[in-house]
Amino acid sequence: MAQEKLVRRFKDEAVAVYAIEGDTIPDDFVRYTVSTRATRDLMNYPEVINCDFTNLMQNGITNALKGINVLERISEINSRSVNVYHILRGGLNFRVVDALKKAFGYKWHSSSYTTSERVLKDGRYEVSEDSYRKFVVPDNATVYTADIVASGVSLDNGVGFIYNYMKSKQHRLRNFVFITIGCVEAERVLDRWHKTFKETFPEYERTFVIYLEGRFGLANENTPFANKIPYTDLIKSYREGALLTPEYEHSQFDRVITALEACAIYDGGKKGFEPINHITDVLEFWEKQQATAERETWSIREEYERRFPLDMYADGPAGLARAKQEYWDGVGDNEYKSLYARYRWLWTDERRDQAGMPGSFTSVCEKKIKYLRSLLPDDTAQETTRFRPPSFAR
């Protein structure tokens, strides 16, 4: 795939909307990345869980839909022809039914459901459970669905079901709208289905892929992180393929710890429905990081540069603007000045000196672990202290 960039198409106080451009993509396969305060918060703070997580998601998607509507007029689609397709269970977290109501006033849109749970088998992910299905998709349908995408296996499986359903009922499919926190695998899967939709349904119009906050990189066996889950972790480094919005990148400089998390979102199903298990997963990652940091005497700066490289910030606002031209279009000089100022607010000369000291990353891990343990019930927190595999390097 050719180098692509985000081109700003709309921005107000609630949402920024960017088209992804640069590769040879048909006009009816539409890709956007959107940024909202709510989606930045739910992604930057792993401790946001349960109803707080889903409420932020609904608010973010509501504003995202409103922003895209300025460009695409999707609100003009009759809600009687709209179906929200839930790929369980993660798809429930996005609250698309409620977001469509808040954004466009819809009340006639229907819902469909299928399960899709992936497992790792012989080094590859495949679907292990997809037995529950409930479809009520109308004819001439515009289908909305949403999910977190890493490997793309669950998405591919889920779209296959909706396709077979429409064919079996001799129904027409008009549009397919997919909202995701994910990586490029989302559009690779949907590009294949887009071609199939065009061939099967003569009146098919468009496929939309809408990324929240960025199109993230996907960890693999060669990703230079000591602790990672290949084909699961969504990562923020541009060197690993991430294409982030300026607003989201700005938010990474709120705290040092923000850019150092294992994944841009972690497991959405656990965040929404198993909050204790989610926090335990985050804690176990940081325990692994602590063990590796102690063994390797990591500095903060070493790990930060691996997960969120800062080389583009070396030459001031003008240098940042030049470096980012390859990735962003439509961002003004004042915004680059603001972004650079935020970077310097976090990375002062004193902090950079401290962060470069060998072994300094251990204290970051210790503070994070102490905080995460404080969120857990006492019996759970005590159990996690015993989690110490002999080697964490992969």
N, C-alpha and C positions, 0 to 999 in steps of 0.2 A: 504493500500500500504506500502511495506517495505521501510525503509530508503534508499534513493538513493543518489548517488554522481555524481559530474561532473568529468569526466576523460578526461584530455587534449589529443587530437589527432593531433592537428596541431596548429602552431602559427608562424606568421611572423609579419612584421611591420604594416600590414593592418588589420589583423583579427586573432582572437583566436577561435578555434573550440573545443567544448567539447561534448563527448558522455554522455548521461544520462544512468547510469548503476546501477544495484543493485536489480531491481525487475525482476520477471520472465516474459520477453517480447520476443515474437518470433523474429527471426533474420530479418524477412522481414518487421517488424514494427520498423522503425529507428528513433531515437530521438536525436537531437542535440540542443545545446545551443551555440550561437555565440556572440562574442563581437567585436564591431568596434568603432572607435572614433566617427563616424557620429551618430550611434544609441545611444551612451552614451550621446552625446550632445543634441539630440532632446528629450531625455527623462528627462535629468537633468535640463533643462531650459524650464519651462512651457510657457515662453513668446516667444519661437520659434513657429511661426505660418505660415499658408498659404504656399507660394511657398518655403520659407526657410525650413519649416517642410518637405514638400514632396521631396525637393532636397536632404536634408540630408538622408531621408529614402531611396531614390534611391541609393545614394552612399553607404550607409551601406549595403543594400541588395546586391548590386553588389559585394562588397568585401566578404560578407557572402557566396554567391554562388561560388565565386572563391575558397574560403577556403574549402568548402565542396566538391568541384569538385576534389581537390587533393586526397580526400579519396574515393569518390564515382564515379568519372568519368561521372557525369551526363551530361556534355557538349556533350558527344558522342551520345546522343539521337537526332535524326533527328528533326530539328525545324518544319518541316511540320506536325509532329504528336503532336506538343505541343500546348496546349490551355491554356490561362490565363483566369481564371474564376473569375470575379469581383462580390463580394457580396456587393452591394451598400448600403451606399455610402462609408463607411469606407475603403473598399478594394481598392478604387482608390488611397488612400494616399500612398500605398506601391510602386506604380510605377513599378510593376513586369515586365511588357512588356518592359520597357526601361532598367531595370536592366539586363534582359536576353540578350538584345542586347549588352549592354556594357560588360557583363561578358563573353559571349560565342559567340558573333557575330551573334546571331539569326536574321533572317529577315522574315521567313515564318510563325512564330507562330501567331495563331489567338486569338481572345478574345471573351468571352461570359459574359453575365451580368444577374443578378437578384437582385431585391430589397429584403431586409430583415430587417425590423424595429421591435424591441422588445418593449413591454410595460409591466408594472407591473399590474397584475390582480389577486386579491384575494391572495396576498402574493407570487405569482409565476410569473416569466417572461414568456411571450409567444409572438409569432410573430403576429404583427397587420397588416402589409402591406408587401405583396410580389407579387404584381400583374404584375410588369414589368419583362419580361424574354426574353432574346435573346441568343439562343444557336447556335453555329456553330462548335461544337466539332468534330474533325475528328475521323475516326476509328483507333483503336490501339493507343489510346491517352495517353499521359502523361499530366495530368492536374495540373497546378500550381494555387494556390489561396492564399490569405493572408488577415488577418483581426485581429483586437484586440479581444481577447476572455476573457470574464468574466464568465457569466453563461453558455455559450456554446449553447444557444438556437438558435441564428442566424446562427451559423456554422452548427448545426445539420439540420436545415431547408434548408440551402443552399446546403449542400451535397446531401440531399434527391432529390433535383431537378436535379442535374447533374446525379445522379444514374438513375432516372426514364427516363431521356432523352436518356442516352446510351442504356438502355434496349429497349425503344420504337423504336430506330433506328437500333437495333441489331448491335450496335457498340461494340467493345472491349475496355476495359479500361486497360491500362498497368501499370501506376504508378500514385500516387496521392501525390503531394508535397504541404505542408501547412506551411506558414511562419506566425509567430505571435508574438505580444507582448501579453502575456497572462499567464494563470494559468493552473493547471493540468486538468481542464475541457476540454481543447483542445484535449488532448490525450485520455481522457475518451470517448469523442464523436467519435473521429476518430478510436479508437480501435474497437468500435462497427461496424463502417462502414468498417473497414479493413476486419473483418470477413465476412461481407456481400459481399464485392468485391471479396474475395477469393472464396466464394461459387458460385457467379454468373458468374464471368469471369475467365474461366480456365487458361488463360494466364497472369492473373494479377501477377505482380512482387512485388512491394514494396510500402509502405506508409512511407512518410517522415514527421516528425513534427520538425520544426526548430523554436526554441525560440530565440528571440533577447534579449540579456543581462541577461536573467535569466528566470526561471519558477517561477513566482511570486505567493505569497499567495493571497487568495481571502477573502475580508472582509465578515463576516456574523454577525448575531445578537449578538454572544458571543465575537466577537473581542473586546479587551479592549481599544478601542478608543472612546472618547466622541463624536466625530464628524466623521461620516462615512456613506457611502451608501452601505448597505449589498448587496452582489452578483453583485457589480459593481466595487468597488475600488480594484485595484491591489496593494498589499502591499509588503514591502521589508523585514519585520521581519522574521528571520529564525524560530522564535517561532510560527509563523503563517503559516509555510509551504513554505516560499520562499527559492529558491535554486539559488543563484546569482553567476555570474562569478567573479573570482578574479579581473579582470579589472574593472568591474562595481562597485564592492565593493570599490576598490581603489578610484574611481571617486566620491564616496559619501563623501569623506573627502576633497573635493575642497572647500566646504562652509558648514557651519552648517545647513543652510536652506534647502539644497538639500534633506537630508534624512527626512525632516519634512513635505513634501508635502502630500496631501491627497491620491494621487494615483501616481503610477509609470509613467502614461501617460496621465491621464484625458481622455476626450472624443475626440477620433481621428477625428471623423467627424467634430466636431466643430473647432478643431485646424486647419484642412485643409480648411474648407469651410465657417465657421462662426467665424472668429477670435475675433470679439468684444464679441460675446456671450461666447466664450471660456474664455477669460480673465475675463469676468464678473463672470463666474462660479468659477474660481480660487479665485477671490476677495471675493465672498460670503463665500467660505470655510474659508478663513482667518478671515473674520469678525466673523464667528461662533467661530473660535479658540480664537479670542481676547475676546469675551464675556465670554467664558468658563474659559479662563486663569484668567480674572479679578475676576470672581466669586469664583474660586477654588484656587486662588493664586499659580498657577502652576510655577514651576521652569523650565528652559530650559531643564535641565537634565532629569526631570521626563518625559516630553513628548518625548524627544529623545530616552530614554530607552524603551518607549512603541513602538515607530515606527521603531527604528533601534538599537536593544540592543548591548551593547559594552562589555558584560561580557567576551567574548573570547579574548579581548585585555588586560586583567588584568595582565598577567604574561609574558609580553615581547614577542619578536619574536618566541622564542622556544615554549612558552606556546600557542601562536596563532597557530603555526604549528600543535601542538598536538590536539588542539581543532578542527581545520579544517580538520583533517584527515577523519573525518566522512562525510565530504561534498565535498572535493576536492582531486583529485589524479593527480600527474604529475606536481605539483607546487613546484618549487625549493626553497631552503633555502634563497637565495638572494631575491627572490620575497616576501617571508614572511617578511624579514627585511625591504624591501622597503614599503610594505603595512603597517607594524607597524610604520615605520618612518613617513609615511603620516598621519596616525592616530594621532601621537604625535605632528606633525606639526599643525594640526587643534586643537587638544585637549591638549593645554599646561596646566601646573598646574594652571596658573592664570585664564585661561578660564574655567577650570573645577570648580574652586572655585566660579567664578562669575555665572556660569551656575547653580550651586546648590542653589542659593539664592531664597527663596520663592518670587513669583511674577515676576521673571526675564523674564519669557516667554512672558509677555505682551508687552515688548518693541520689541521683535522679530516680533510679530504680527503687531504692529504699523508701523514698518519700511517696512514690506512686503506690507501692505495695502497702504501705501503712494506711494510706487513704482508702484503697480498695477494700482492705480487710475491715475497715471501720464501717463499710456499707453492708457487710454480710452478717447474718446471725452468728453468734459466737461459735456454735458447733461446726458450721460450714467453714468459717475462717480458720479454725484450728486444723481441720482436715487438709486444707490447701497448703499449710506449712510443711506437710509431709511430702509434698510433691517435689521430688528432686531426682529426676532421671540422671544417670551417670554422665551423659553427654548430650548437649543440646544442639550442637552444630549439625547441619544437614548438608 
